[in-house]
């Protein structure tokens, strides 16, 4: 049992002004494994004041010194990578190899990229007789989600600190221990007092106090569309800058001349990463109607190859979803798909056989059309729908027929042709023939998928403003 009884404000671990605590429930055991303080608006006020006081000095610190500090924090994370991995597994139940590679080590890489990106930013340029400079946006309120608890802290805090901003973080209360680890490592690295602050708590209390605080200049949220709308609503009252990375219902377009087996198999793997709890997951697989039956069989085989169970067992390839509410939500969506007439190819709403504990959901594949709720709404679980198309033009019409626009993929026999077709797809990140995600390239979306971009130089620039002098 881990007891976190302090929050991090102005370089010190201090008690919360409130007496309440929040239990942390393991997705594997369904038992309480930790408690954290339920922070208050008073805590946010102290943290925001500390960040505002630290901002003038930190924003004027030379960029190379800020980069050095981020690299120092990254080295501190490297030294504790096993602890970070174990923490993520204990909270969310992700298989340990995936938790280490895609969460712990990727978080370190994100910090290193943010630091190295500073040399690629044009900090000052002449426009006629005017000098145009880049300046830090100010105090940042960062609100991070539970599906990537350390990566989202590294992405947001790393980019903001690199830009010269100071930060007040509200880490997710559902998988919060990573945010405490980040604060500990930042403290050990010698980050100046007040530059990074952590207030744990809930969205309605700590999150809303952060978004509305007069000393907070900018808010960066990764979360649901509902949370993004609420942040925009509250931030608009003081006209704060916002960066929102929200939901997705991304299309995996497999063209007639593509390697169907590879495309379907890799598409299922992408959709089921993080147990399907990934905003950019390719959860709509679009295939030529002439190859639908073949694609269905390939998808069934791929989905049924996943092994559910103990995340520390090397043979386990799919963990539970994050919590009981999420398990019920995903199972309800699977039932909705059945009720609406989608063809259930594998999986279903029932509990997986042989597993008595943990928030597990059966990996599920439907075949249907784009009018189904399971094809239009973000489920955030291991659920995929296969949709046939009759022409290349129709494939892109189906892909773009969505309120989201976060990610997408195109598979074709000719990669260059696929790249040219990418201009037809309204999405922020488009992968060609299974290309790996470039962590230096921007991540973000169109429509309800959000505003702004994260990752690399582009992520750092979200936390900068232009200033014209002369």
The 8 nearest C-alpha neighbors of each residue, nearest first, counted from 0:
[[1, 32, 33, 2, 31, 34, 23, 3],
 [2, 0, 33, 32, 3, 34, 35, 176],
 [1, 3, 34, 33, 4, 35, 0, 32],
 [4, 2, 35, 5, 34, 1, 36, 33],
 [3, 5, 36, 2, 35, 14, 6, 34],
 [6, 4, 14, 13, 12, 3, 15, 36],
 [5, 7, 12, 13, 198, 197, 14, 15],
 [6, 8, 12, 197, 196, 11, 13, 10],
 [9, 7, 196, 46, 11, 10, 197, 12],
 [10, 8, 193, 192, 49, 11, 196, 46],
 [9, 11, 192, 8, 193, 7, 186, 191],
 [12, 10, 8, 7, 9, 13, 192, 6],
 [11, 13, 7, 6, 5, 8, 14, 10],
 [12, 14, 5, 6, 11, 7, 15, 8],
 [15, 13, 5, 6, 16, 4, 12, 36],
 [14, 16, 17, 38, 5, 6, 42, 36],
 [15, 17, 42, 14, 39, 41, 18, 38],
 [18, 16, 15, 19, 39, 38, 37, 36],
 [17, 19, 20, 16, 15, 37, 36, 38],
 [20, 18, 37, 17, 36, 21, 38, 35],
 [19, 21, 36, 37, 35, 34, 22, 18],
 [20, 22, 35, 34, 37, 36, 23, 19],
 [23, 21, 34, 33, 31, 24, 20, 35],
 [22, 24, 33, 31, 34, 32, 173, 21],
 [25, 23, 31, 30, 29, 32, 22, 26],
 [26, 24, 90, 29, 27, 28, 30, 89],
 [25, 27, 91, 321, 357, 29, 358, 92],
 [28, 26, 357, 25, 92, 29, 358, 356],
 [27, 29, 30, 357, 25, 356, 26, 24],
 [30, 28, 25, 26, 357, 27, 24, 356],
 [31, 29, 28, 24, 25, 32, 26, 27],
 [30, 32, 24, 23, 33, 22, 25, 29],
 [31, 33, 0, 23, 24, 30, 25, 1],
 [34, 32, 1, 23, 0, 2, 31, 22],
 [33, 35, 22, 2, 21, 23, 3, 20],
 [34, 36, 3, 21, 20, 4, 37, 2],
 [37, 35, 20, 38, 4, 199, 21, 19],
 [38, 36, 200, 20, 19, 21, 199, 35],
 [37, 39, 200, 199, 36, 15, 198, 17],
 [40, 38, 42, 41, 205, 17, 204, 16],
 [39, 41, 43, 42, 208, 205, 44, 204],
 [40, 42, 44, 39, 43, 45, 16, 38],
 [43, 41, 39, 45, 40, 44, 16, 38],
 [44, 42, 40, 46, 41, 45, 47, 209],
 [43, 45, 41, 47, 42, 46, 48, 40],
 [46, 44, 48, 42, 43, 47, 49, 41],
 [45, 47, 43, 49, 8, 48, 44, 196],
 [48, 46, 50, 44, 49, 45, 43, 51],
 [49, 47, 51, 45, 46, 50, 52, 44],
 [48, 50, 193, 46, 52, 9, 47, 51],
 [49, 51, 193, 47, 53, 48, 52, 165],
 [50, 52, 48, 54, 53, 49, 47, 138],
 [53, 51, 49, 50, 54, 48, 55, 193],
 [54, 52, 50, 193, 51, 194, 55, 56],
 [53, 55, 51, 57, 56, 52, 165, 58],
 [56, 54, 58, 57, 53, 59, 52, 51],
 [55, 57, 59, 58, 54, 53, 60, 52],
 [58, 56, 60, 54, 59, 55, 163, 53],
 [57, 59, 163, 55, 60, 56, 54, 164],
 [60, 58, 56, 57, 61, 55, 163, 54],
 [59, 61, 57, 58, 56, 62, 64, 65],
 [62, 60, 64, 63, 59, 65, 58, 57],
 [61, 63, 65, 64, 66, 60, 117, 161],
 [62, 64, 66, 65, 61, 67, 117, 118],
 [65, 63, 67, 66, 61, 62, 68, 60],
 [66, 64, 62, 68, 67, 63, 161, 69],
 [65, 67, 114, 63, 69, 64, 68, 62],
 [66, 68, 64, 70, 65, 69, 63, 71],
 [69, 67, 71, 65, 70, 66, 72, 64],
 [70, 68, 72, 66, 71, 67, 114, 73],
 [69, 71, 73, 67, 68, 72, 111, 74],
 [70, 72, 68, 74, 69, 73, 188, 67],
 [73, 71, 75, 69, 74, 70, 188, 185],
 [72, 74, 70, 76, 107, 75, 71, 69],
 [75, 73, 77, 71, 76, 72, 70, 78],
 [74, 76, 72, 78, 73, 77, 184, 71],
 [77, 75, 73, 79, 74, 78, 80, 72],
 [78, 76, 74, 80, 79, 75, 73, 107],
 [77, 79, 75, 76, 80, 74, 81, 73],
 [80, 78, 76, 82, 77, 81, 83, 75],
 [79, 81, 77, 83, 82, 76, 78, 84],
 [82, 80, 84, 83, 79, 85, 99, 78],
 [83, 81, 85, 79, 84, 80, 86, 87],
 [82, 84, 80, 86, 81, 85, 103, 79],
 [85, 83, 81, 99, 87, 82, 86, 103],
 [86, 84, 88, 82, 87, 83, 89, 81],
 [87, 85, 83, 89, 84, 88, 82, 90],
 [88, 86, 84, 90, 85, 89, 91, 83],
 [87, 89, 92, 85, 93, 91, 86, 90],
 [90, 88, 86, 87, 92, 91, 85, 25],
 [89, 91, 25, 87, 88, 174, 26, 92],
 [92, 90, 26, 321, 88, 93, 87, 89],
 [91, 93, 88, 318, 27, 26, 310, 89],
 [92, 94, 318, 88, 91, 98, 310, 95],
 [95, 93, 310, 97, 96, 318, 98, 316],
 [94, 96, 98, 97, 311, 310, 93, 99],
 [97, 95, 99, 98, 94, 100, 313, 101],
 [96, 98, 100, 99, 95, 101, 94, 93],
 [99, 97, 95, 102, 96, 101, 100, 84],
 [98, 100, 103, 84, 96, 97, 102, 104],
 [101, 99, 104, 97, 98, 102, 103, 96],
 [102, 100, 105, 97, 98, 99, 103, 104],
 [101, 103, 98, 105, 99, 100, 104, 106],
 [104, 102, 99, 106, 105, 84, 83, 80],
 [103, 105, 107, 100, 106, 102, 99, 108],
 [104, 106, 108, 102, 101, 107, 103, 109],
 [107, 105, 150, 109, 104, 103, 108, 153],
 [106, 108, 104, 73, 110, 105, 109, 111],
 [107, 109, 105, 111, 106, 110, 112, 104],
 [110, 108, 106, 112, 107, 111, 154, 105],
 [111, 109, 113, 107, 108, 157, 112, 153],
 [110, 112, 108, 114, 113, 109, 70, 115],
 [111, 113, 115, 109, 114, 110, 455, 116],
 [114, 112, 110, 116, 111, 455, 115, 158],
 [115, 113, 66, 111, 112, 116, 117, 69],
 [114, 116, 112, 117, 113, 111, 118, 66],
 [117, 115, 456, 113, 119, 118, 114, 112],
 [118, 116, 119, 115, 120, 114, 62, 113],
 [117, 119, 116, 120, 115, 63, 62, 121],
 [120, 118, 116, 117, 121, 456, 115, 122],
 [119, 121, 117, 118, 122, 116, 456, 460],
 [122, 120, 123, 119, 124, 133, 118, 132],
 [121, 123, 133, 132, 120, 124, 134, 131],
 [122, 124, 132, 131, 121, 133, 130, 125],
 [125, 123, 131, 130, 126, 132, 122, 121],
 [124, 126, 130, 129, 127, 131, 128, 123],
 [127, 125, 129, 128, 130, 124, 131, 467],
 [126, 128, 129, 125, 130, 469, 124, 131],
 [127, 129, 126, 469, 125, 130, 468, 131],
 [130, 128, 469, 126, 127, 468, 125, 131],
 [129, 131, 125, 468, 124, 467, 126, 469],
 [130, 132, 467, 124, 123, 466, 125, 468],
 [133, 131, 123, 466, 122, 465, 467, 130],
 [132, 134, 465, 122, 464, 463, 466, 123],
 [135, 133, 464, 463, 465, 136, 132, 466],
 [134, 136, 463, 163, 164, 137, 162, 462],
 [137, 135, 463, 462, 464, 134, 164, 216],
 [138, 136, 164, 216, 135, 139, 165, 54],
 [137, 139, 165, 215, 216, 164, 166, 51],
 [140, 138, 166, 217, 218, 215, 141, 216],
 [139, 141, 218, 167, 168, 166, 209, 217],
 [142, 140, 168, 219, 218, 139, 220, 169],
 [143, 141, 220, 169, 170, 168, 219, 221],
 [142, 144, 170, 221, 171, 151, 220, 152],
 [145, 143, 171, 222, 146, 221, 148, 147],
 [144, 146, 148, 174, 171, 147, 173, 143],
 [145, 147, 144, 148, 276, 277, 273, 321],
 [148, 146, 150, 145, 149, 151, 144, 102],
 [147, 149, 145, 150, 151, 146, 177, 144],
 [148, 150, 152, 177, 151, 147, 153, 106],
 [151, 149, 106, 153, 147, 152, 148, 102],
 [150, 152, 154, 153, 149, 147, 148, 143],
 [153, 151, 149, 155, 150, 154, 156, 143],
 [154, 152, 157, 150, 151, 156, 155, 106],
 [155, 153, 151, 157, 152, 156, 158, 150],
 [156, 154, 152, 158, 157, 153, 151, 159],
 [155, 157, 159, 153, 158, 152, 160, 154],
 [156, 158, 153, 154, 160, 110, 155, 159],
 [157, 159, 459, 161, 155, 160, 156, 113],
 [160, 158, 156, 162, 164, 161, 157, 462],
 [159, 161, 163, 164, 157, 162, 158, 156],
 [160, 162, 158, 159, 163, 65, 157, 114],
 [161, 163, 159, 160, 135, 164, 459, 462],
 [164, 162, 58, 160, 135, 161, 57, 159],
 [163, 165, 137, 159, 160, 135, 162, 138],
 [164, 166, 194, 138, 50, 54, 195, 139],
 [167, 165, 139, 195, 138, 140, 194, 196],
 [166, 168, 196, 140, 197, 195, 141, 139],
 [169, 167, 141, 197, 170, 140, 196, 142],
 [170, 168, 142, 198, 199, 141, 197, 171],
 [171, 169, 143, 178, 175, 168, 142, 199],
 [170, 172, 175, 144, 173, 145, 143, 174],
 [171, 173, 175, 174, 200, 201, 170, 199],
 [174, 172, 171, 175, 145, 23, 24, 321],
 [175, 173, 145, 172, 90, 171, 176, 148],
 [176, 174, 172, 171, 177, 178, 170, 173],
 [175, 177, 179, 178, 174, 180, 86, 87],
 [178, 176, 180, 149, 179, 175, 148, 181],
 [177, 179, 181, 180, 176, 175, 170, 182],
 [180, 178, 182, 176, 177, 181, 183, 175],
 [179, 181, 177, 183, 178, 182, 184, 176],
 [180, 182, 178, 184, 179, 183, 185, 177],
 [181, 183, 185, 179, 180, 184, 186, 178],
 [184, 182, 180, 186, 181, 185, 187, 179],
 [183, 185, 187, 181, 186, 182, 75, 188],
 [186, 184, 188, 182, 187, 183, 72, 190],
 [185, 187, 183, 189, 184, 188, 190, 182],
 [188, 186, 184, 189, 185, 183, 190, 75],
 [189, 187, 185, 186, 72, 190, 71, 184],
 [190, 188, 186, 187, 191, 185, 68, 192],
 [189, 191, 185, 188, 186, 192, 194, 68],
 [192, 190, 194, 189, 193, 10, 53, 57],
 [191, 193, 10, 9, 194, 190, 53, 195],
 [192, 194, 9, 49, 50, 53, 195, 10],
 [195, 193, 165, 50, 192, 53, 191, 166],
 [196, 194, 166, 193, 165, 167, 197, 50],
 [195, 197, 167, 8, 7, 46, 168, 166],
 [198, 196, 168, 7, 167, 6, 169, 199],
 [197, 199, 169, 6, 38, 168, 200, 43],
 [200, 198, 38, 169, 37, 36, 170, 197],
 [199, 201, 37, 38, 205, 172, 198, 36],
 [200, 202, 204, 205, 203, 172, 206, 37],
 [201, 203, 206, 204, 205, 207, 200, 169],
 [202, 204, 207, 201, 206, 205, 208, 200],
 [205, 203, 202, 201, 207, 206, 208, 39],
 [204, 206, 208, 200, 202, 201, 207, 39],
 [207, 205, 202, 209, 208, 204, 203, 210],
 [206, 208, 210, 209, 203, 205, 204, 211],
 [207, 209, 205, 211, 40, 206, 210, 212],
 [208, 210, 206, 212, 207, 211, 140, 205],
 [209, 211, 207, 208, 212, 234, 206, 218],
 [212, 210, 208, 209, 233, 207, 234, 213],
 [211, 213, 209, 215, 214, 210, 208, 44],
 [212, 214, 215, 211, 237, 216, 210, 47],
 [215, 213, 212, 47, 216, 51, 138, 48],
 [216, 214, 138, 212, 213, 217, 139, 140],
 [217, 215, 138, 137, 239, 139, 214, 240],
 [218, 216, 240, 139, 239, 241, 215, 140],
 [217, 219, 140, 241, 139, 141, 242, 210],
 [218, 220, 242, 141, 241, 243, 142, 140],
 [221, 219, 142, 243, 143, 141, 222, 242],
 [222, 220, 244, 143, 245, 144, 243, 142],
 [223, 221, 245, 144, 220, 226, 244, 224],
 [222, 224, 226, 245, 225, 246, 227, 221],
 [223, 225, 227, 226, 245, 228, 246, 447],
 [224, 226, 228, 223, 227, 229, 222, 230],
 [225, 227, 229, 223, 224, 228, 222, 230],
 [228, 226, 224, 230, 229, 225, 231, 223],
 [227, 229, 231, 225, 230, 226, 232, 224],
 [228, 230, 232, 226, 227, 231, 233, 225],
 [229, 231, 227, 233, 232, 228, 234, 226],
 [232, 230, 234, 228, 229, 233, 235, 227],
 [231, 233, 229, 230, 235, 234, 228, 236],
 [232, 234, 230, 235, 231, 236, 211, 229],
 [235, 233, 231, 239, 236, 232, 230, 237],
 [236, 234, 238, 237, 232, 233, 231, 239],
 [235, 237, 234, 238, 233, 232, 211, 239],
 [236, 238, 235, 239, 234, 211, 213, 233],
 [239, 237, 235, 236, 234, 240, 216, 233],
 [240, 238, 234, 217, 237, 216, 235, 241],
 [239, 241, 217, 218, 238, 216, 242, 234],
 [242, 240, 218, 217, 219, 239, 243, 231],
 [241, 243, 219, 451, 450, 220, 218, 244],
 [242, 244, 449, 450, 220, 221, 219, 245],
 [245, 243, 221, 449, 443, 448, 220, 450],
 [244, 246, 448, 222, 449, 223, 224, 221],
 [247, 245, 448, 278, 223, 224, 377, 447],
 [246, 248, 278, 403, 405, 249, 279, 448],
 [249, 247, 377, 403, 282, 250, 375, 376],
 [248, 250, 281, 407, 406, 247, 282, 283],
 [249, 251, 283, 407, 398, 281, 252, 284],
 [250, 252, 408, 284, 281, 407, 285, 283],
 [253, 251, 409, 285, 408, 250, 410, 254],
 [254, 252, 410, 286, 285, 409, 257, 251],
 [253, 255, 411, 257, 256, 410, 252, 286],
 [254, 256, 257, 287, 253, 411, 286, 290],
 [255, 257, 412, 411, 254, 258, 259, 413],
 [258, 256, 411, 412, 254, 259, 410, 255],
 [257, 259, 261, 260, 262, 256, 412, 411],
 [260, 258, 262, 257, 261, 263, 294, 253],
 [261, 259, 263, 262, 258, 264, 297, 294],
 [260, 262, 264, 259, 263, 258, 265, 266],
 [261, 263, 259, 265, 260, 264, 266, 258],
 [264, 262, 266, 260, 265, 261, 259, 298],
 [263, 265, 261, 267, 266, 262, 301, 260],
 [264, 266, 268, 262, 267, 263, 261, 269],
 [267, 265, 263, 269, 264, 268, 262, 270],
 [266, 268, 270, 264, 269, 265, 271, 263],
 [267, 269, 265, 271, 266, 270, 272, 264],
 [268, 270, 266, 267, 272, 271, 280, 265],
 [271, 269, 280, 267, 281, 282, 275, 268],
 [270, 272, 275, 274, 381, 268, 269, 267],
 [273, 271, 274, 275, 269, 270, 268, 277],
 [272, 274, 276, 275, 277, 271, 93, 146],
 [275, 273, 271, 272, 276, 381, 380, 318],
 [276, 274, 380, 271, 381, 273, 272, 270],
 [275, 277, 379, 273, 380, 274, 146, 278],
 [278, 276, 280, 279, 275, 273, 379, 272],
 [277, 279, 247, 246, 280, 276, 245, 379],
 [278, 280, 406, 277, 247, 405, 249, 281],
 [279, 281, 270, 277, 282, 278, 269, 249],
 [282, 280, 249, 270, 250, 251, 283, 269],
 [281, 283, 383, 270, 280, 249, 248, 284],
 [284, 282, 250, 384, 281, 251, 385, 383],
 [283, 285, 385, 251, 250, 386, 384, 252],
 [286, 284, 252, 386, 387, 251, 253, 385],
 [285, 287, 387, 253, 388, 288, 291, 386],
 [288, 286, 388, 289, 290, 387, 389, 255],
 [287, 289, 387, 291, 290, 388, 389, 286],
 [288, 290, 287, 291, 292, 389, 286, 387],
 [289, 291, 288, 293, 287, 292, 294, 286],
 [292, 290, 288, 294, 293, 289, 295, 286],
 [293, 291, 295, 294, 290, 296, 289, 288],
 [292, 294, 296, 290, 295, 291, 297, 259],
 [295, 293, 291, 297, 292, 296, 298, 290],
 [294, 296, 298, 292, 293, 297, 291, 299],
 [297, 295, 299, 293, 298, 294, 300, 292],
 [296, 298, 294, 300, 295, 299, 301, 293],
 [299, 297, 301, 295, 300, 296, 302, 294],
 [300, 298, 296, 302, 301, 297, 303, 345],
 [299, 301, 297, 303, 298, 302, 304, 296],
 [302, 300, 298, 304, 299, 303, 264, 297],
 [303, 301, 299, 304, 300, 305, 298, 362],
 [302, 304, 300, 305, 301, 299, 362, 345],
 [303, 305, 301, 302, 300, 306, 299, 316],
 [306, 304, 303, 316, 302, 317, 307, 301],
 [305, 307, 315, 316, 317, 304, 308, 314],
 [308, 306, 317, 315, 318, 316, 305, 309],
 [307, 309, 315, 310, 318, 306, 317, 354],
 [308, 310, 312, 311, 315, 307, 318, 94],
 [311, 309, 94, 312, 95, 92, 315, 93],
 [312, 310, 309, 95, 313, 94, 315, 88],
 [311, 313, 314, 309, 310, 315, 308, 94],
 [314, 312, 315, 311, 310, 96, 95, 94],
 [313, 315, 312, 316, 306, 311, 308, 310],
 [316, 314, 306, 312, 313, 307, 308, 310],
 [315, 317, 306, 305, 94, 307, 314, 318],
 [318, 316, 307, 306, 315, 274, 305, 94],
 [317, 319, 93, 92, 307, 274, 94, 310],
 [320, 318, 359, 358, 92, 26, 357, 321],
 [321, 319, 358, 322, 359, 274, 326, 325],
 [320, 322, 91, 26, 319, 325, 358, 323],
 [323, 321, 325, 324, 26, 320, 358, 326],
 [322, 324, 326, 325, 358, 327, 321, 26],
 [325, 323, 327, 326, 322, 328, 321, 329],
 [324, 326, 328, 322, 327, 323, 329, 321],
 [327, 325, 323, 329, 324, 328, 358, 320],
 [326, 328, 330, 324, 325, 329, 331, 323],
 [327, 329, 325, 331, 326, 330, 324, 332],
 [330, 328, 332, 326, 331, 327, 380, 378],
 [329, 331, 348, 333, 327, 332, 328, 326],
 [330, 332, 334, 328, 329, 333, 327, 335],
 [333, 331, 335, 329, 334, 330, 336, 328],
 [334, 332, 330, 336, 335, 331, 348, 347],
 [333, 335, 337, 331, 332, 336, 348, 338],
 [336, 334, 332, 338, 333, 337, 339, 331],
 [335, 337, 333, 339, 334, 341, 338, 373],
 [336, 338, 334, 340, 335, 341, 339, 333],
 [337, 339, 335, 340, 336, 334, 341, 333],
 [340, 338, 336, 337, 341, 335, 371, 372],
 [341, 339, 337, 338, 342, 336, 367, 371],
 [340, 342, 367, 336, 337, 339, 366, 365],
 [343, 341, 366, 365, 344, 340, 367, 337],
 [344, 342, 365, 345, 341, 364, 366, 337],
 [343, 345, 365, 364, 342, 299, 366, 346],
 [346, 344, 363, 364, 343, 299, 347, 365],
 [347, 345, 363, 361, 362, 364, 344, 348],
 [346, 348, 349, 363, 361, 333, 345, 343],
 [349, 347, 330, 333, 334, 350, 331, 361],
 [348, 350, 347, 351, 361, 330, 360, 346],
 [349, 351, 352, 360, 348, 361, 359, 354],
 [352, 350, 361, 354, 349, 360, 353, 359],
 [351, 353, 354, 350, 355, 349, 361, 307],
 [352, 354, 355, 351, 350, 308, 356, 307],
 [355, 353, 352, 356, 351, 308, 357, 350],
 [354, 356, 353, 357, 352, 351, 350, 359],
 [357, 355, 354, 28, 27, 29, 358, 359],
 [356, 358, 27, 28, 26, 359, 29, 319],
 [357, 359, 319, 320, 26, 326, 323, 322],
 [360, 358, 319, 357, 320, 361, 326, 318],
 [361, 359, 362, 350, 351, 326, 319, 358],
 [360, 362, 346, 351, 363, 347, 350, 359],
 [363, 361, 381, 346, 302, 382, 360, 364],
 [362, 364, 346, 382, 345, 361, 347, 381],
 [363, 365, 383, 345, 344, 384, 382, 343],
 [366, 364, 384, 343, 342, 344, 341, 385],
 [365, 367, 385, 342, 384, 341, 386, 343],
 [366, 368, 341, 386, 385, 342, 365, 384],
 [369, 367, 386, 370, 371, 387, 374, 366],
 [368, 370, 374, 371, 375, 386, 397, 367],
 [371, 369, 368, 372, 374, 375, 367, 373],
 [372, 370, 374, 373, 369, 368, 375, 339],
 [371, 373, 375, 374, 376, 370, 336, 335],
 [372, 374, 371, 375, 336, 376, 332, 384],
 [375, 373, 371, 372, 369, 376, 384, 283],
 [374, 376, 372, 373, 371, 401, 369, 248],
 [377, 375, 372, 373, 374, 378, 248, 247],
 [376, 378, 248, 379, 247, 246, 375, 373],
 [377, 379, 380, 329, 376, 332, 373, 382],
 [380, 378, 276, 275, 377, 277, 381, 329],
 [379, 381, 275, 276, 382, 378, 274, 329],
 [382, 380, 275, 271, 362, 274, 363, 270],
 [381, 383, 363, 380, 364, 362, 282, 384],
 [384, 382, 282, 364, 283, 365, 363, 385],
 [383, 385, 365, 283, 366, 364, 374, 284],
 [384, 386, 366, 284, 285, 283, 365, 367],
 [385, 387, 285, 368, 367, 284, 366, 286],
 [388, 386, 288, 286, 287, 285, 291, 385],
 [389, 387, 287, 288, 394, 390, 393, 286],
 [390, 388, 288, 287, 393, 387, 391, 394],
 [391, 389, 393, 392, 388, 394, 287, 288],
 [390, 392, 394, 393, 395, 389, 254, 388],
 [393, 391, 390, 394, 395, 396, 389, 397],
 [392, 394, 396, 390, 391, 395, 388, 397],
 [395, 393, 391, 397, 392, 396, 388, 398],
 [396, 394, 398, 397, 393, 392, 399, 424],
 [395, 397, 393, 399, 394, 398, 400, 392],
 [396, 398, 400, 394, 395, 399, 393, 369],
 [397, 399, 395, 250, 396, 400, 394, 401],
 [400, 398, 396, 401, 397, 425, 395, 424],
 [401, 399, 397, 398, 396, 402, 369, 395],
 [402, 400, 403, 399, 375, 398, 404, 248],
 [401, 403, 447, 446, 404, 400, 375, 448],
 [404, 402, 447, 448, 401, 247, 446, 248],
 [405, 403, 426, 445, 444, 448, 425, 446],
 [404, 406, 444, 426, 427, 448, 247, 443],
 [407, 405, 428, 426, 249, 279, 427, 429],
 [408, 406, 429, 250, 249, 251, 428, 426],
 [407, 409, 430, 251, 429, 431, 252, 250],
 [410, 408, 252, 431, 253, 251, 417, 432],
 [409, 411, 432, 253, 257, 254, 431, 252],
 [412, 410, 257, 413, 254, 256, 417, 414],
 [411, 413, 257, 256, 414, 258, 410, 254],
 [412, 414, 411, 416, 415, 417, 257, 256],
 [415, 413, 417, 416, 411, 418, 412, 431],
 [416, 414, 418, 417, 413, 419, 420, 411],
 [417, 415, 419, 418, 414, 413, 420, 411],
 [416, 418, 414, 420, 415, 419, 411, 409],
 [419, 417, 415, 421, 416, 420, 414, 431],
 [418, 420, 416, 421, 417, 422, 415, 423],
 [419, 421, 417, 422, 418, 423, 416, 424],
 [422, 420, 418, 423, 424, 419, 417, 429],
 [421, 423, 420, 424, 419, 425, 418, 426],
 [424, 422, 421, 420, 425, 395, 419, 399],
 [423, 425, 421, 422, 426, 395, 399, 398],
 [426, 424, 404, 399, 423, 427, 445, 422],
 [427, 425, 404, 405, 406, 428, 424, 444],
 [426, 428, 444, 405, 443, 406, 445, 404],
 [427, 429, 406, 426, 442, 407, 405, 430],
 [430, 428, 407, 408, 406, 431, 427, 426],
 [429, 431, 408, 434, 433, 407, 409, 432],
 [430, 432, 409, 434, 433, 408, 410, 417],
 [433, 431, 410, 434, 409, 430, 411, 414],
 [434, 432, 431, 430, 435, 265, 262, 410],
 [433, 435, 431, 430, 432, 436, 437, 408],
 [436, 434, 437, 433, 430, 431, 438, 432],
 [435, 437, 438, 434, 430, 440, 428, 439],
 [436, 438, 439, 440, 435, 441, 434, 454],
 [439, 437, 440, 436, 454, 455, 109, 441],
 [438, 440, 455, 437, 454, 441, 112, 456],
 [439, 441, 437, 438, 455, 454, 442, 457],
 [442, 440, 454, 453, 452, 457, 455, 443],
 [441, 443, 453, 452, 454, 428, 427, 440],
 [444, 442, 452, 427, 405, 244, 451, 453],
 [443, 445, 405, 427, 448, 404, 449, 426],
 [444, 446, 404, 448, 426, 405, 449, 427],
 [445, 447, 448, 403, 404, 402, 449, 444],
 [448, 446, 403, 449, 402, 445, 224, 245],
 [449, 447, 245, 444, 246, 403, 405, 446],
 [448, 450, 243, 244, 245, 447, 444, 445],
 [449, 451, 243, 242, 244, 444, 452, 443],
 [452, 450, 242, 443, 243, 449, 461, 453],
 [451, 453, 443, 442, 458, 441, 457, 461],
 [452, 458, 454, 442, 441, 457, 443, 455],
 [455, 453, 458, 441, 439, 442, 457, 438],
 [454, 456, 439, 457, 458, 113, 112, 440],
 [455, 457, 116, 459, 458, 460, 113, 454],
 [456, 458, 460, 455, 459, 441, 454, 453],
 [457, 459, 453, 454, 455, 461, 456, 460],
 [458, 460, 158, 456, 461, 457, 462, 162],
 [459, 461, 463, 457, 462, 458, 456, 162],
 [462, 460, 458, 459, 463, 457, 451, 452],
 [463, 461, 460, 136, 459, 159, 162, 135],
 [464, 462, 135, 136, 460, 134, 461, 133],
 [465, 463, 134, 133, 136, 135, 466, 462],
 [466, 464, 133, 132, 134, 467, 131, 463],
 [465, 467, 132, 131, 133, 468, 464, 134],
 [468, 466, 131, 130, 132, 129, 465, 469],
 [469, 467, 130, 129, 131, 466, 132, 128],
 [468, 129, 130, 128, 467, 131, 127, 126]]
